């Protein structure tokens, strides 16, 4: 089995808060995470070069032969063929950026010790098409294309379940339903503009309207009358209702009720309350700015459409209203009337009127209870990871420095 090591490049922090809790390659774009894509294309085992505090959960595995690949880059047929043709000490480059290199075990260890590999030969990717994450909006902007790429890769030489007679299908050749999935009567699947994939043990309740490209992950549920627009991916073990457009839900999260989610990326173990909405277009139609962690300021995304980015384990109450380009950290709990601020630090508790600190111990209690509902446990390595994030992000919780600062 091919040994694949995916590394975080120097743009990793551009994807915060989503990469507080995972390497870049564990972001979902299309049907799969980037790591799952490389495992599928190269038929290999994945390990990681990432931040030290993540390395216990995402360890590295070194073999006699290693393909070391940039974790922000997504595979395609041409790129994979070039990687497979690499000899030892050969690398693929895009300008000054390393895309992939094939190394023996001792060479890899030298690389990790920052020793120069003088014998390394680099080849420039001048004509090879690349899709690569460079900023948060790229996740939803590339999602439709990646659904199509993943769809054709996973369905080649496979036959899915028949489309039920009581389900309306437009361009059924572009629809794949896993045999254990269930589709209730009255669903409309329109794959005329892109493929639709329904995963294992997924359930689509009656009256859902789905326009491709779209993917529904394993054991996920679309609630009655849900409206899913193109470019939307829902990861595993999620419950989704209402209206969703060009968005990615990484997995294990709920948006189970009415409300609009558009041009958004939602992490794992999140919950969005009933009738909550996010704006994805400014009233003046200008490009949208979002909070950027490396620059510690709001930066222009260069796009008119940009909604909500929510880190893992964050929640919002019913009727929450998010402004365009809102960035929410991990373990935030948002509620109350009016629009909350459009940058909400990790471990925040409150809303427009007041913010206090969601203490680590209480945040872990909530996380454990939610994970138990999915049959999972919050282990020690996970708790240590979140403790690191709690301490690292304290500077963003400015109310902690005021005499009246409180904790939940």
BAKEMAR-71986 format. One record per residue (C-alpha): x, y, z; residue number from 1. Coordinates in steps of 0.25 Angstrom, whole numbers, plus 5000, padded with zeros to 4 digits. Layout:
N
<node c1="X" c2="Y" c3="Z" resi="NUM"/>
...
//
This chain:
408
<node c1="5000" c2="5000" c3="5000" resi="1"/>
<node c1="5005" c2="5014" c3="4996" resi="2"/>
<node c1="5010" c2="5022" c3="5008" resi="3"/>
<node c1="5004" c2="5036" c3="5006" resi="4"/>
<node c1="5009" c2="5048" c3="5016" resi="5"/>
<node c1="5000" c2="5060" c3="5014" resi="6"/>
<node c1="5007" c2="5073" c3="5019" resi="7"/>
<node c1="5001" c2="5086" c3="5024" resi="8"/>
<node c1="5008" c2="5098" c3="5016" resi="9"/>
<node c1="5010" c2="5112" c3="5021" resi="10"/>
<node c1="4996" c2="5116" c3="5017" resi="11"/>
<node c1="4990" c2="5107" c3="5028" resi="12"/>
<node c1="4985" c2="5118" c3="5037" resi="13"/>
<node c1="4977" c2="5124" c3="5025" resi="14"/>
<node c1="4967" c2="5113" c3="5028" resi="15"/>
<node c1="4965" c2="5116" c3="5043" resi="16"/>
<node c1="4956" c2="5114" c3="5050" resi="17"/>
<node c1="4954" c2="5101" c3="5043" resi="18"/>
<node c1="4968" c2="5097" c3="5044" resi="19"/>
<node c1="4969" c2="5099" c3="5059" resi="20"/>
<node c1="4964" c2="5085" c3="5060" resi="21"/>
<node c1="4970" c2="5078" c3="5047" resi="22"/>
<node c1="4980" c2="5078" c3="5037" resi="23"/>
<node c1="4977" c2="5085" c3="5024" resi="24"/>
<node c1="4975" c2="5072" c3="5017" resi="25"/>
<node c1="4964" c2="5068" c3="5026" resi="26"/>
<node c1="4955" c2="5079" c3="5020" resi="27"/>
<node c1="4943" c2="5074" c3="5012" resi="28"/>
<node c1="4943" c2="5079" c3="4998" resi="29"/>
<node c1="4933" c2="5071" c3="4989" resi="30"/>
<node c1="4929" c2="5057" c3="4993" resi="31"/>
<node c1="4942" c2="5055" c3="5001" resi="32"/>
<node c1="4952" c2="5061" c3="5010" resi="33"/>
<node c1="4965" c2="5064" c3="5003" resi="34"/>
<node c1="4972" c2="5053" c3="5010" resi="35"/>
<node c1="4961" c2="5043" c3="5006" resi="36"/>
<node c1="4963" c2="5048" c3="4991" resi="37"/>
<node c1="4978" c2="5045" c3="4992" resi="38"/>
<node c1="4975" c2="5031" c3="4998" resi="39"/>
<node c1="4965" c2="5028" c3="4987" resi="40"/>
<node c1="4974" c2="5032" c3="4976" resi="41"/>
<node c1="4987" c2="5026" c3="4980" resi="42"/>
<node c1="4981" c2="5014" c3="4988" resi="43"/>
<node c1="4989" c2="5017" c3="5000" resi="44"/>
<node c1="4990" c2="5020" c3="5015" resi="45"/>
<node c1="4989" c2="5034" c3="5019" resi="46"/>
<node c1="4998" c2="5041" c3="5030" resi="47"/>
<node c1="5001" c2="5055" c3="5033" resi="48"/>
<node c1="5011" c2="5066" c3="5035" resi="49"/>
<node c1="5004" c2="5077" c3="5044" resi="50"/>
<node c1="5004" c2="5085" c3="5056" resi="51"/>
<node c1="5010" c2="5079" c3="5068" resi="52"/>
<node c1="4997" c2="5080" c3="5077" resi="53"/>
<node c1="4990" c2="5072" c3="5066" resi="54"/>
<node c1="5000" c2="5062" c3="5063" resi="55"/>
<node c1="4995" c2="5052" c3="5074" resi="56"/>
<node c1="4981" c2="5051" c3="5067" resi="57"/>
<node c1="4987" c2="5052" c3="5053" resi="58"/>
<node c1="5001" c2="5045" c3="5054" resi="59"/>
<node c1="5011" c2="5043" c3="5044" resi="60"/>
<node c1="5015" c2="5029" c3="5038" resi="61"/>
<node c1="5028" c2="5027" c3="5031" resi="62"/>
<node c1="5031" c2="5016" c3="5021" resi="63"/>
<node c1="5043" c2="5011" c3="5013" resi="64"/>
<node c1="5036" c2="5019" c3="5001" resi="65"/>
<node c1="5028" c2="5032" c3="5003" resi="66"/>
<node c1="5020" c2="5041" c3="4995" resi="67"/>
<node c1="5020" c2="5054" c3="5002" resi="68"/>
<node c1="5008" c2="5063" c3="4996" resi="69"/>
<node c1="5003" c2="5077" c3="4999" resi="70"/>
<node c1="4991" c2="5076" c3="5007" resi="71"/>
<node c1="4984" c2="5088" c3="5001" resi="72"/>
<node c1="4984" c2="5082" c3="4987" resi="73"/>
<node c1="4973" c2="5073" c3="4981" resi="74"/>
<node c1="4977" c2="5061" c3="4972" resi="75"/>
<node c1="4973" c2="5060" c3="4957" resi="76"/>
<node c1="4976" c2="5049" c3="4947" resi="77"/>
<node c1="4988" c2="5057" c3="4941" resi="78"/>
<node c1="4994" c2="5061" c3="4954" resi="79"/>
<node c1="4993" c2="5047" c3="4960" resi="80"/>
<node c1="4999" c2="5041" c3="4947" resi="81"/>
<node c1="5011" c2="5050" c3="4949" resi="82"/>
<node c1="5013" c2="5047" c3="4964" resi="83"/>
<node c1="5013" c2="5032" c3="4961" resi="84"/>
<node c1="5024" c2="5034" c3="4951" resi="85"/>
<node c1="5033" c2="5041" c3="4961" resi="86"/>
<node c1="5046" c2="5034" c3="4964" resi="87"/>
<node c1="5053" c2="5036" c3="4978" resi="88"/>
<node c1="5058" c2="5050" c3="4980" resi="89"/>
<node c1="5049" c2="5056" c3="4970" resi="90"/>
<node c1="5038" c2="5067" c3="4973" resi="91"/>
<node c1="5027" c2="5074" c3="4966" resi="92"/>
<node c1="5027" c2="5089" c3="4968" resi="93"/>
<node c1="5018" c2="5101" c3="4965" resi="94"/>
<node c1="5027" c2="5113" c3="4965" resi="95"/>
<node c1="5034" c2="5112" c3="4978" resi="96"/>
<node c1="5023" c2="5103" c3="4985" resi="97"/>
<node c1="5025" c2="5088" c3="4987" resi="98"/>
<node c1="5014" c2="5080" c3="4982" resi="99"/>
<node c1="5019" c2="5066" c3="4983" resi="100"/>
<node c1="5032" c2="5059" c3="4985" resi="101"/>
<node c1="5036" c2="5044" c3="4986" resi="102"/>
<node c1="5046" c2="5041" c3="4997" resi="103"/>
<node c1="5052" c2="5029" c3="5003" resi="104"/>
<node c1="5052" c2="5027" c3="5018" resi="105"/>
<node c1="5065" c2="5033" c3="5021" resi="106"/>
<node c1="5063" c2="5045" c3="5012" resi="107"/>
<node c1="5050" c2="5048" c3="5019" resi="108"/>
<node c1="5056" c2="5048" c3="5032" resi="109"/>
<node c1="5067" c2="5058" c3="5027" resi="110"/>
<node c1="5056" c2="5066" c3="5022" resi="111"/>
<node c1="5049" c2="5067" c3="5035" resi="112"/>
<node c1="5062" c2="5071" c3="5042" resi="113"/>
<node c1="5063" c2="5082" c3="5032" resi="114"/>
<node c1="5075" c2="5077" c3="5025" resi="115"/>
<node c1="5077" c2="5081" c3="5011" resi="116"/>
<node c1="5074" c2="5070" c3="5000" resi="117"/>
<node c1="5084" c2="5075" c3="4990" resi="118"/>
<node c1="5081" c2="5063" c3="4981" resi="119"/>
<node c1="5066" c2="5067" c3="4980" resi="120"/>
<node c1="5061" c2="5069" c3="4965" resi="121"/>
<node c1="5049" c2="5078" c3="4964" resi="122"/>
<node c1="5040" c2="5079" c3="4952" resi="123"/>
<node c1="5031" c2="5091" c3="4949" resi="124"/>
<node c1="5016" c2="5088" c3="4947" resi="125"/>
<node c1="5014" c2="5098" c3="4936" resi="126"/>
<node c1="5002" c2="5092" c3="4929" resi="127"/>
<node c1="4996" c2="5082" c3="4939" resi="128"/>
<node c1="4983" c2="5088" c3="4944" resi="129"/>
<node c1="4983" c2="5089" c3="4959" resi="130"/>
<node c1="4971" c2="5092" c3="4969" resi="131"/>
<node c1="4977" c2="5097" c3="4982" resi="132"/>
<node c1="4971" c2="5103" c3="4995" resi="133"/>
<node c1="4977" c2="5117" c3="4997" resi="134"/>
<node c1="4966" c2="5124" c3="5005" resi="135"/>
<node c1="4954" c2="5120" c3="5013" resi="136"/>
<node c1="4944" c2="5124" c3="5001" resi="137"/>
<node c1="4951" c2="5114" c3="4992" resi="138"/>
<node c1="4945" c2="5103" c3="5000" resi="139"/>
<node c1="4931" c2="5106" c3="4995" resi="140"/>
<node c1="4935" c2="5112" c3="4982" resi="141"/>
<node c1="4943" c2="5099" c3="4978" resi="142"/>
<node c1="4932" c2="5090" c3="4983" resi="143"/>
<node c1="4923" c2="5089" c3="4971" resi="144"/>
<node c1="4935" c2="5085" c3="4962" resi="145"/>
<node c1="4940" c2="5075" c3="4973" resi="146"/>
<node c1="4927" c2="5068" c3="4974" resi="147"/>
<node c1="4927" c2="5065" c3="4959" resi="148"/>
<node c1="4942" c2="5060" c3="4960" resi="149"/>
<node c1="4939" c2="5052" c3="4972" resi="150"/>
<node c1="4926" c2="5047" c3="4967" resi="151"/>
<node c1="4932" c2="5041" c3="4954" resi="152"/>
<node c1="4944" c2="5035" c3="4962" resi="153"/>
<node c1="4935" c2="5028" c3="4972" resi="154"/>
<node c1="4924" c2="5023" c3="4962" resi="155"/>
<node c1="4933" c2="5018" c3="4951" resi="156"/>
<node c1="4930" c2="5003" c3="4948" resi="157"/>
<node c1="4919" c2="5003" c3="4959" resi="158"/>
<node c1="4904" c2="5002" c3="4958" resi="159"/>
<node c1="4896" c2="5009" c3="4969" resi="160"/>
<node c1="4882" c2="5006" c3="4974" resi="161"/>
<node c1="4870" c2="5009" c3="4964" resi="162"/>
<node c1="4863" c2="5022" c3="4966" resi="163"/>
<node c1="4850" c2="5019" c3="4973" resi="164"/>
<node c1="4838" c2="5021" c3="4964" resi="165"/>
<node c1="4832" c2="5031" c3="4973" resi="166"/>
<node c1="4844" c2="5040" c3="4972" resi="167"/>
<node c1="4845" c2="5050" c3="4960" resi="168"/>
<node c1="4859" c2="5050" c3="4953" resi="169"/>
<node c1="4864" c2="5059" c3="4943" resi="170"/>
<node c1="4876" c2="5053" c3="4936" resi="171"/>
<node c1="4877" c2="5040" c3="4944" resi="172"/>
<node c1="4890" c2="5036" c3="4937" resi="173"/>
<node c1="4896" c2="5047" c3="4946" resi="174"/>
<node c1="4890" c2="5042" c3="4959" resi="175"/>
<node c1="4896" c2="5031" c3="4968" resi="176"/>
<node c1="4889" c2="5025" c3="4980" resi="177"/>
<node c1="4896" c2="5015" c3="4989" resi="178"/>
<node c1="4888" c2="5003" c3="4991" resi="179"/>
<node c1="4886" c2="5005" c3="5006" resi="180"/>
<node c1="4881" c2="5019" c3="5004" resi="181"/>
<node c1="4866" c2="5022" c3="5005" resi="182"/>
<node c1="4858" c2="5033" c3="4997" resi="183"/>
<node c1="4844" c2="5036" c3="5001" resi="184"/>
<node c1="4833" c2="5039" c3="4991" resi="185"/>
<node c1="4832" c2="5053" c3="4985" resi="186"/>
<node c1="4847" c2="5056" c3="4985" resi="187"/>
<node c1="4852" c2="5063" c3="4972" resi="188"/>
<node c1="4866" c2="5061" c3="4967" resi="189"/>
<node c1="4871" c2="5070" c3="4957" resi="190"/>
<node c1="4884" c2="5066" c3="4951" resi="191"/>
<node c1="4884" c2="5074" c3="4938" resi="192"/>
<node c1="4895" c2="5084" c3="4943" resi="193"/>
<node c1="4903" c2="5074" c3="4951" resi="194"/>
<node c1="4903" c2="5060" c3="4958" resi="195"/>
<node c1="4896" c2="5056" c3="4970" resi="196"/>
<node c1="4901" c2="5046" c3="4980" resi="197"/>
<node c1="4893" c2="5040" c3="4992" resi="198"/>
<node c1="4903" c2="5032" c3="5001" resi="199"/>
<node c1="4902" c2="5019" c3="5009" resi="200"/>
<node c1="4890" c2="5019" c3="5019" resi="201"/>
<node c1="4886" c2="5033" c3="5016" resi="202"/>
<node c1="4872" c2="5037" c3="5016" resi="203"/>
<node c1="4864" c2="5047" c3="5008" resi="204"/>
<node c1="4851" c2="5050" c3="5014" resi="205"/>
<node c1="4838" c2="5053" c3="5005" resi="206"/>
<node c1="4837" c2="5066" c3="4997" resi="207"/>
<node c1="4852" c2="5069" c3="4997" resi="208"/>
<node c1="4857" c2="5078" c3="4985" resi="209"/>
<node c1="4871" c2="5075" c3="4981" resi="210"/>
<node c1="4879" c2="5082" c3="4969" resi="211"/>
<node c1="4893" c2="5076" c3="4966" resi="212"/>
<node c1="4904" c2="5077" c3="4967" resi="213"/>
<node c1="4901" c2="5071" c3="4981" resi="214"/>
<node c1="4905" c2="5061" c3="4991" resi="215"/>
<node c1="4899" c2="5055" c3="5003" resi="216"/>
<node c1="4909" c2="5047" c3="5012" resi="217"/>
<node c1="4908" c2="5034" c3="5019" resi="218"/>
<node c1="4897" c2="5033" c3="5030" resi="219"/>
<node c1="4892" c2="5047" c3="5028" resi="220"/>
<node c1="4878" c2="5052" c3="5027" resi="221"/>
<node c1="4871" c2="5062" c3="5018" resi="222"/>
<node c1="4858" c2="5067" c3="5026" resi="223"/>
<node c1="4844" c2="5068" c3="5019" resi="224"/>
<node c1="4843" c2="5079" c3="5009" resi="225"/>
<node c1="4858" c2="5082" c3="5009" resi="226"/>
<node c1="4863" c2="5091" c3="4997" resi="227"/>
<node c1="4877" c2="5088" c3="4993" resi="228"/>
<node c1="4884" c2="5096" c3="4983" resi="229"/>
<node c1="4896" c2="5093" c3="4974" resi="230"/>
<node c1="4910" c2="5093" c3="4980" resi="231"/>
<node c1="4906" c2="5087" c3="4993" resi="232"/>
<node c1="4912" c2="5076" c3="5001" resi="233"/>
<node c1="4907" c2="5070" c3="5014" resi="234"/>
<node c1="4917" c2="5061" c3="5021" resi="235"/>
<node c1="4914" c2="5048" c3="5029" resi="236"/>
<node c1="4904" c2="5047" c3="5041" resi="237"/>
<node c1="4898" c2="5061" c3="5039" resi="238"/>
<node c1="4883" c2="5065" c3="5039" resi="239"/>
<node c1="4879" c2="5077" c3="5029" resi="240"/>
<node c1="4867" c2="5084" c3="5026" resi="241"/>
<node c1="4862" c2="5097" c3="5021" resi="242"/>
<node c1="4870" c2="5104" c3="5009" resi="243"/>
<node c1="4884" c2="5102" c3="5006" resi="244"/>
<node c1="4892" c2="5108" c3="4995" resi="245"/>
<node c1="4907" c2="5105" c3="4991" resi="246"/>
<node c1="4911" c2="5101" c3="5005" resi="247"/>
<node c1="4919" c2="5090" c3="5011" resi="248"/>
<node c1="4916" c2="5083" c3="5024" resi="249"/>
<node c1="4928" c2="5076" c3="5028" resi="250"/>
<node c1="4921" c2="5065" c3="5036" resi="251"/>
<node c1="4914" c2="5061" c3="5049" resi="252"/>
<node c1="4906" c2="5075" c3="5050" resi="253"/>
<node c1="4892" c2="5079" c3="5050" resi="254"/>
<node c1="4884" c2="5089" c3="5042" resi="255"/>
<node c1="4871" c2="5082" c3="5044" resi="256"/>
<node c1="4860" c2="5092" c3="5042" resi="257"/>
<node c1="4856" c2="5104" c3="5033" resi="258"/>
<node c1="4865" c2="5115" c3="5031" resi="259"/>
<node c1="4876" c2="5119" c3="5020" resi="260"/>
<node c1="4890" c2="5115" c3="5019" resi="261"/>
<node c1="4898" c2="5120" c3="5007" resi="262"/>
<node c1="4912" c2="5121" c3="5003" resi="263"/>
<node c1="4916" c2="5115" c3="5016" resi="264"/>
<node c1="4925" c2="5105" c3="5022" resi="265"/>
<node c1="4921" c2="5098" c3="5035" resi="266"/>
<node c1="4931" c2="5089" c3="5043" resi="267"/>
<node c1="4928" c2="5077" c3="5051" resi="268"/>
<node c1="4919" c2="5076" c3="5064" resi="269"/>
<node c1="4912" c2="5089" c3="5061" resi="270"/>
<node c1="4897" c2="5092" c3="5063" resi="271"/>
<node c1="4889" c2="5103" c3="5056" resi="272"/>
<node c1="4876" c2="5106" c3="5063" resi="273"/>
<node c1="4862" c2="5107" c3="5056" resi="274"/>
<node c1="4860" c2="5118" c3="5046" resi="275"/>
<node c1="4874" c2="5123" c3="5047" resi="276"/>
<node c1="4879" c2="5130" c3="5034" resi="277"/>
<node c1="4892" c2="5136" c3="5029" resi="278"/>
<node c1="4893" c2="5147" c3="5019" resi="279"/>
<node c1="4902" c2="5144" c3="5007" resi="280"/>
<node c1="4901" c2="5157" c3="4999" resi="281"/>
<node c1="4903" c2="5171" c3="5004" resi="282"/>
<node c1="4892" c2="5181" c3="5001" resi="283"/>
<node c1="4901" c2="5190" c3="4994" resi="284"/>
<node c1="4907" c2="5178" c3="4985" resi="285"/>
<node c1="4921" c2="5181" c3="4989" resi="286"/>
<node c1="4931" c2="5170" c3="4991" resi="287"/>
<node c1="4931" c2="5164" c3="5005" resi="288"/>
<node c1="4942" c2="5165" c3="5016" resi="289"/>
<node c1="4944" c2="5154" c3="5026" resi="290"/>
<node c1="4953" c2="5152" c3="5038" resi="291"/>
<node c1="4967" c2="5147" c3="5035" resi="292"/>
<node c1="4975" c2="5141" c3="5046" resi="293"/>
<node c1="4989" c2="5142" c3="5041" resi="294"/>
<node c1="4987" c2="5157" c3="5038" resi="295"/>
<node c1="4978" c2="5159" c3="5050" resi="296"/>
<node c1="4969" c2="5168" c3="5042" resi="297"/>
<node c1="4957" c2="5168" c3="5032" resi="298"/>
<node c1="4962" c2="5165" c3="5018" resi="299"/>
<node c1="4955" c2="5166" c3="5005" resi="300"/>
<node c1="4950" c2="5153" c3="4999" resi="301"/>
<node c1="4949" c2="5158" c3="4985" resi="302"/>
<node c1="4935" c2="5152" c3="4984" resi="303"/>
<node c1="4921" c2="5157" c3="4985" resi="304"/>
<node c1="4916" c2="5144" c3="4991" resi="305"/>
<node c1="4921" c2="5140" c3="5005" resi="306"/>
<node c1="4913" c2="5135" c3="5016" resi="307"/>
<node c1="4917" c2="5128" c3="5029" resi="308"/>
<node c1="4929" c2="5120" c3="5034" resi="309"/>
<node c1="4927" c2="5113" c3="5047" resi="310"/>
<node c1="4938" c2="5105" c3="5054" resi="311"/>
<node c1="4936" c2="5091" c3="5061" resi="312"/>
<node c1="4926" c2="5090" c3="5073" resi="313"/>
<node c1="4920" c2="5103" c3="5071" resi="314"/>
<node c1="4905" c2="5105" c3="5073" resi="315"/>
<node c1="4895" c2="5116" c3="5071" resi="316"/>
<node c1="4881" c2="5118" c3="5077" resi="317"/>
<node c1="4867" c2="5119" c3="5069" resi="318"/>
<node c1="4865" c2="5131" c3="5060" resi="319"/>
<node c1="4880" c2="5135" c3="5060" resi="320"/>
<node c1="4884" c2="5145" c3="5049" resi="321"/>
<node c1="4898" c2="5145" c3="5043" resi="322"/>
<node c1="4903" c2="5156" c3="5035" resi="323"/>
<node c1="4911" c2="5154" c3="5022" resi="324"/>
<node c1="4925" c2="5148" c3="5024" resi="325"/>
<node c1="4923" c2="5144" c3="5038" resi="326"/>
<node c1="4934" c2="5136" c3="5044" resi="327"/>
<node c1="4931" c2="5128" c3="5057" resi="328"/>
<node c1="4942" c2="5121" c3="5065" resi="329"/>
<node c1="4941" c2="5107" c3="5072" resi="330"/>
<node c1="4932" c2="5104" c3="5084" resi="331"/>
<node c1="4925" c2="5117" c3="5082" resi="332"/>
<node c1="4910" c2="5118" c3="5087" resi="333"/>
<node c1="4902" c2="5129" c3="5081" resi="334"/>
<node c1="4888" c2="5134" c3="5084" resi="335"/>
<node c1="4879" c2="5146" c3="5086" resi="336"/>
<node c1="4873" c2="5156" c3="5077" resi="337"/>
<node c1="4879" c2="5164" c3="5066" resi="338"/>
<node c1="4892" c2="5162" c3="5058" resi="339"/>
<node c1="4904" c2="5157" c3="5066" resi="340"/>
<node c1="4918" c2="5162" c3="5062" resi="341"/>
<node c1="4924" c2="5157" c3="5049" resi="342"/>
<node c1="4936" c2="5151" c3="5056" resi="343"/>
<node c1="4933" c2="5143" c3="5068" resi="344"/>
<node c1="4945" c2="5137" c3="5076" resi="345"/>
<node c1="4946" c2="5123" c3="5080" resi="346"/>
<node c1="4940" c2="5119" c3="5093" resi="347"/>
<node c1="4930" c2="5131" c3="5093" resi="348"/>
<node c1="4917" c2="5131" c3="5100" resi="349"/>
<node c1="4906" c2="5141" c3="5097" resi="350"/>
<node c1="4901" c2="5150" c3="5086" resi="351"/>
<node c1="4899" c2="5165" c3="5082" resi="352"/>
<node c1="4897" c2="5170" c3="5096" resi="353"/>
<node c1="4908" c2="5163" c3="5103" resi="354"/>
<node c1="4920" c2="5153" c3="5102" resi="355"/>
<node c1="4926" c2="5145" c3="5113" resi="356"/>
<node c1="4936" c2="5133" c3="5112" resi="357"/>
<node c1="4931" c2="5119" c3="5110" resi="358"/>
<node c1="4940" c2="5112" c3="5120" resi="359"/>
<node c1="4948" c2="5100" c3="5115" resi="360"/>
<node c1="4942" c2="5090" c3="5125" resi="361"/>
<node c1="4927" c2="5093" c3="5122" resi="362"/>
<node c1="4930" c2="5093" c3="5107" resi="363"/>
<node c1="4936" c2="5079" c3="5108" resi="364"/>
<node c1="4923" c2="5075" c3="5116" resi="365"/>
<node c1="4915" c2="5080" c3="5104" resi="366"/>
<node c1="4924" c2="5073" c3="5094" resi="367"/>
<node c1="4924" c2="5060" c3="5101" resi="368"/>
<node c1="4908" c2="5060" c3="5102" resi="369"/>
<node c1="4907" c2="5063" c3="5087" resi="370"/>
<node c1="4917" c2="5053" c3="5083" resi="371"/>
<node c1="4910" c2="5042" c3="5091" resi="372"/>
<node c1="4898" c2="5044" c3="5082" resi="373"/>
<node c1="4906" c2="5039" c3="5071" resi="374"/>
<node c1="4912" c2="5028" c3="5078" resi="375"/>
<node c1="4926" c2="5035" c3="5080" resi="376"/>
<node c1="4934" c2="5038" c3="5092" resi="377"/>
<node c1="4943" c2="5051" c3="5095" resi="378"/>
<node c1="4956" c2="5045" c3="5098" resi="379"/>
<node c1="4968" c2="5050" c3="5105" resi="380"/>
<node c1="4976" c2="5054" c3="5092" resi="381"/>
<node c1="4963" c2="5062" c3="5088" resi="382"/>
<node c1="4962" c2="5069" c3="5101" resi="383"/>
<node c1="4977" c2="5073" c3="5101" resi="384"/>
<node c1="4975" c2="5078" c3="5087" resi="385"/>
<node c1="4964" c2="5087" c3="5091" resi="386"/>
<node c1="4971" c2="5092" c3="5103" resi="387"/>
<node c1="4982" c2="5097" c3="5094" resi="388"/>
<node c1="4972" c2="5104" c3="5086" resi="389"/>
<node c1="4965" c2="5110" c3="5098" resi="390"/>
<node c1="4979" c2="5116" c3="5103" resi="391"/>
<node c1="4984" c2="5120" c3="5089" resi="392"/>
<node c1="4971" c2="5128" c3="5086" resi="393"/>
<node c1="4970" c2="5135" c3="5099" resi="394"/>
<node c1="4975" c2="5148" c3="5093" resi="395"/>
<node c1="4963" c2="5149" c3="5084" resi="396"/>
<node c1="4953" c2="5149" c3="5096" resi="397"/>
<node c1="4956" c2="5164" c3="5099" resi="398"/>
<node c1="4945" c2="5164" c3="5110" resi="399"/>
<node c1="4954" c2="5155" c3="5119" resi="400"/>
<node c1="4963" c2="5167" c3="5121" resi="401"/>
<node c1="4953" c2="5176" c3="5126" resi="402"/>
<node c1="4949" c2="5177" c3="5141" resi="403"/>
<node c1="4935" c2="5172" c3="5138" resi="404"/>
<node c1="4939" c2="5160" c3="5130" resi="405"/>
<node c1="4931" c2="5148" c3="5133" resi="406"/>
<node c1="4931" c2="5133" c3="5130" resi="407"/>
<node c1="4920" c2="5124" c3="5126" resi="408"/>
//
